[in-house]
Amino acid sequence: RTEAEIVMLENTICVFRAGIDVMFYVIGAVDENELVLVGVLDAMYEALNGILRSHLEKRTLLDNLDLVLLTADELVDGGLILEP
């Protein structure tokens, strides 16, 4: 299991986590709480991991893009975090 990494780039905070052959990113403003961003990233990663039965690889994500987009839509609405 990989943990989320936090990087500050210019005026944004980027948290990321690796899958098998994909990377998951959550990007926020510099004044955003890093723990909240990590919570969003972990929620997205764990939800997709459960839905796709631990097959977080590029081909599986592309084949199930509708589920990936629905998961993102349920988590974030117009840039506002609904429930991490």
N, C-alpha and C positions, 0 to 999 in steps of 0.2 A: 504494500500500500504506500502510495506516495503522498507526501504532505504538500500543502499549498505553499508556494513561494511568493514573496512580496517584493516588488520592485517599484521604485519611483522614477518615472520618466517625465521630464520637463514639468508640466503642471498637472500630471495625472498619477494616480496610484494604480498599479496593475498587479493583480494576484493571478497566479496561474498554477495549473496542475496538469501532469502528464497522464495520458491514457496509454494504450499499447502503441499506437502510431499516430495519435492526435494530441493536441494541447487544448486545454480549456482555459479561457481567459475571462476575467471580470475586471472592468476598468471603471474607476471612479475619479471624482475631483480630488484635488490635493487635500482638501479639508474633510474628506470622508473618513469615517472610522475604518481602519484596516480589518478589524475583527468582524464588522458587519459584511464587508466585501468577501472575506474568507467564508463567512457563514452562507452567503449566497452561492459562492463557488462550490462549497461542500454539498449544499442542498441539491444543486443542479447535477453534480457528479454522482451523488448517491442515488438520486431519482433515476437518472439514465442508466446507471449500473444495475438497478433493480428491474427496470422496464426491459432492458436488453439482455438480461440474464448474464451479467458480467462479461459481455463481449463489446467493450468500448474500443472498437477499432474503426478506422475510416470507412471501410466498406459497409459495415453494419449500420453506422450512423447515417450514411447516405441512403441506404436502403430503407431506413426508418425515419427519414427526415421529417415526416409529418409528426411523429411522436416527439422528436427533438424540439421542433418549433412549438408544439403544444406545451411541452414542459417549460420552455423558456417563457412562453406567454403567461403561464400560470404563476410563475415566480416573479416576473417583473412586468409592470404595465406602464408604458410611456416613460421609462426610466425610473419609476418609483418601485421600490422593493415591496412586494405584497407580504410574503411570509418566508423568511429564510428557514 
